[in-house]
Amino acid sequence: MRDAMRDARVGDDVFGDDPTVSELEQRGAELLGKDAALFLPSGTMANQVAVRVHTRPGDEVLLDEGCHVYRFEQGGLAALHGVQAVPLPGERGVVPLVRLKSAIRPDDAHMPRTRLVVLENTHNLSGGSVLPREHLAEVRAFADAHGLVLHMDGARLANAAAACKTDLATLAAAAHTTTLCLSKGLGAPVGSLLAGPADFVRSARRARKLLGGGMRQAGILAAAGLLALGSDWRERMERDHSLACTLAARCAQLQGVQVIAPDTNLVVIEVQGALIPRVLESLRASGVLAVGFGSQRIRFALHRDVDATSVAAAESALATALAKESH
């Protein structure tokens, strides 16, 4: 990737003349089955640009209470766009249709307008769980029936597609617009794609500039994204998922550890009777990076730079960290 970034052909992407960015956007649109795509610095910006284009101040957004747009984007819905979130309880990212229906506002001058539904696939807080394809189709039909727009936070959509043994376009078809993060399991250092109808992407390009995402010689970043979306992306995802299952099985053998069975590349464990910050620090000292998921949970993420040796080292480091906590 560093070689590709060094040798990338570049131009001014704000003016639309960076050939490598254009190639990446075309490749992303084709893979996602959309008319067009836009390259942005991050998944958070991609989601926020989508919200800005789809809504106007005073609108409401229906979403799962654990989704990234609601939990981890600094209240951008309100702070940036003047819209309010309606967080709904779900199970592993799936909000029952009856709850979505009950949250729609009537056509009443006293009330905000329900405008947008947001799904996250895979669902981060649920340990990388995959949203069932049947649910995606049901929510799209629901959105169409009620004149709503469906946006998918597809940060880990490649992992979902690999787990479902299907292509990206099949999963993205349910959503009017979708993101795809290049810097998670796909392994690029920077960037996300936002894809949808051509007129939406034209508006998104203007919103990207407004929010500070207009980049000049961005081809040096897009070159890495092209490699991330190479022909072997599915095989790499499947390898990561297999290693995640191996790590989960190893962790499950440790005393006091409960494991959420992984759907994809995220392994979430629950540790009782241990101070998670100390466990994380011990892991870091052993060269293993993980993140805290609340007061008793830890998340490990498998990606292209992790192999079987790394998985064994992570399990060993975790066993050592927990042994320290038990004394």
N, C-alpha and C positions, 0 to 999 in steps of 0.2 A: 504493500500500500504506500509506503514512503517513497518507493521508486516511482510509482504511478503519480503521486502527488508532485514529485519533483519535475516530472516530464510532462505534466498536463498542459494542454493548450488552454489559454485563458483569454478573457476579454472582460468587458464591463457588464456584469449581469444586471445591474439596475437599468441599463439601456437594452438589455436582452441580447447582447452579442458575445456572451461567453459560450463557446461551442461545447465545452465539456459539461457545463450546467445544463445546456439545452439537451444534450444527449442523455444525461441522467433523468431529466424530467420526462423525456419521451419514453425512455425505458420503464420508468416508474408507472406512467400512465398505461402503458401496454400491459404490464404485469398486473395492475390493479383493475384493469378493464374499464377505465374512465377516459373521458375525452382528453383531459389534460392534467398535468401535475405541476406543482410549484415546490422548489427547494427552499427550505428554511433552516435557520441555525439550530432549532431545537423542537422537540415534540410539544413542549408547553406553548411555544409561540404558534406552532401549527394549529393547535386546538383553539387558542385565543383568536387567531385570525379567522378560523371557521365560525366561531361564535359571533364575531363582529360582523361578518358578511351576512349571516343567517338571521340576525336579530336586529331590533332597534331598542332604544332605552325604554324600560318599563315592561319588556317582555319577560316571560318565565321559561326556564329550562328544566325539563324533567330528567332526572338522572339517578343512578344508584348512589346511595349514601356513602359508599366506600370507593367511588371511582376517583381517578386521578384529577380530573377537571375540578372536582369539588374539594378534594382533600389536600392536594399538593400543588396548587397553582395560585396561591396567595390571594384567594378571593378575587381573581381577575374578572370573573363574570360581572361582579358589581363594580370593582374599582376601575376597570377599563371600558366597560360597555354599558353600564347602567342597567343590567338585567339581573334578575334574582333567580337563585337556584331553588328547586323543589326536590330535596333529597328524599329518596324513597327506599325503604328497607328491601333488600334482595338477598338471595342465596347464591353465593359464589358468582356475583355479578349479574344474576338473572332477577329482574324485577317482574313479578307476575303481571300479566296484562290487566287484571282487574284493578291493581293498584295504579297503573298508568292511566287507565280510563277514569278512575275516581279523582285523579289529580288534575284533569283538564278543566280549565275555568269555563264557565258559561259565558255567552256573549252578553256582557253586562258592562256598562260604562264605568261602574265602580271598581272593576277588577282588572288586573293585568291580563295581557293576552298570552295564552300558552302557544309557544312557537316552535320549540326545538326539543328533541329527545337525543340524549347522548348515551352511547354504550361504550364500554371498554373491553377490548378483546386482544390478548388475554387479560384477565382481571388480576392486577398486581397484588392487591391486599388479600386476595383469596389464594395466593400462592401460584399465580400463573395459570389459573383455571381457564378453560376454553368455553366460550359461550356456545351452546348447542346451535347447530345450523337451523333447526326448526324454530328456535326462539328468535333468531335473527329475522327469519322470514315472517314470523308472526308480528314482530314489532314493526317491520317495514309496512306490512299490510295495515296495521293499526295506524301508523303515521299517515299513510296515504288516505285512509278513510276519514281522518280528522283534519286534514290539511296541514299536517306538521312536517317538519324536516327532520330526518334522522342522520345524525353525524356519529361516526365511529372513531373513537380514539384507538387506532390500530397500532399503537407503539410496538406491540409484539405480535402483530398480525401474521408475520412469517412463521412464528412458532405455532400459532393456532392452525395455520394452513398445513404445516408439516404434521401436526398431531392428528388432524382430520384427514390426512392423505388426500388433500385436494390442492387447488392452486389459489393464489391470492385473489384473483378476479372472482372466483366463486364465492368467497367469503365477503369480499367488498361489495358484491352486487346488491346486497340487502340495504346498504347505506347510500344515501344521496351523496355524501362526501366522506372521505376517510383519510386518516393519517397513516404513515408507515415510518417508524423510527429506524434510521440506518445505523445508529450508534449503540444499540443494545445487542441482542444476540447476533445480529448481522455483522457487527464487528467494526464498522467504520468509526473514526474518531469523533466526527461531528455531523449533525444534520438529520432532518426529517423531511419527508415528502407529504404534501397535502394534495389530494386528488379529487376531482369531481367534474361536473359539466364545464364546458369551455367558458361560459359567461361567469360562472362562479369563480373560476381560477383567475380570470381577468380582474375581478373585484378583489380577490384575495391578494393579488400582486400589489394593488394599491394599499391594502391594509397592512401588508408586510412592511412596506416602506414607512408607513405611519408609525408602526410599532418598533421601528429601528432594525428591521431585519433585511434591509437592502444591502447587499454585499457587492463589492467590486470584482476583483479577480478571484471569484469563488470557485473557479474550476479546480484549484488545488485541493479543495475539500470534496467537490463533486467526483473527482477521479477516484477517491477512496470509496465513495458511495457506489460507483459503477462496479468496482470489484466486489463490494459486499453483495450486490445483486447479480453476481455472476451465475453461470449455469449450475453451480454446485451448491447454491444456497439451501436447497431442501435437504441434501445429504448432510450438510453441516448442522442444520437444525435437528435432524434425527439423531445424529451423534450426540449432540448436547442433551437431548431428551433421555437417551440411553444412559449417559453418564449421571444425569440427575437421578434416575431410578437407582443406580448403583450407590450414589451418595446417600440417598434416602434410606436404602436398606442397611447400609453401614451405620448410619446414625441411629436407626431404630434399635440396634443391638446395644446401645449405650444405656446405662442405668439412668432413670429419671428423665429420659428424652422421649417425647412423642412427636411423630412426624406426620405432616399432612401429605398424603400420597400425591406426588407431582403429576400434573397433566403434561407439563412441558419442561422448561429449563430452570424453573425456580423451585428450590427446596426450602420449605419453611418448617422449622422445628420449634417445639415448645419445651422449655426447660423449667422445671419447678425447683424452687429452693436455691436459685443461683442469681447473682447480680449480673444482669446482662451486660452492662458497660464493662465490667471486669472481664467477663468471658470474651467480649469483642476485643478488648485490649490484649488479652493473652493470645487470641488468634492472630491479631495483627503482628505481634512480636514474633510469631512463627511464620509470618509471610502469607497468612490467609486473611483476605478481606471479606467481610460480611457486614450486614447492616441489622440494626435492631428493628424489630417489628412489634412495638409495644413493650410492655414491661416484662414479658416472659418469652418472647419469640425472637428468633433470629432467622434471617433470610440469606441463603446462598444463591448466587446466580451463575449458571453454567454458560460458557460462551466459547468462541473459537480459539481462545488462548488457553483453555483448560483441557487437560488430557487425563488419562486414567491415573497417572502418577500423581497429578495434582489432587484428584479425588481422594486417593489414599492418604495423602499428606493432610488434607483438610480434616478427614475423620480422625486421624491421629492427633492433630492439633486440638480438635474439639475434645477428645477424650482427656488429653492432658489438662486443658483449661477447666473442665468439669471436675477433674480430680483435685485440682488446687482449691476449687470452691468448696469441696466437701470436707476439707480439713480446717 
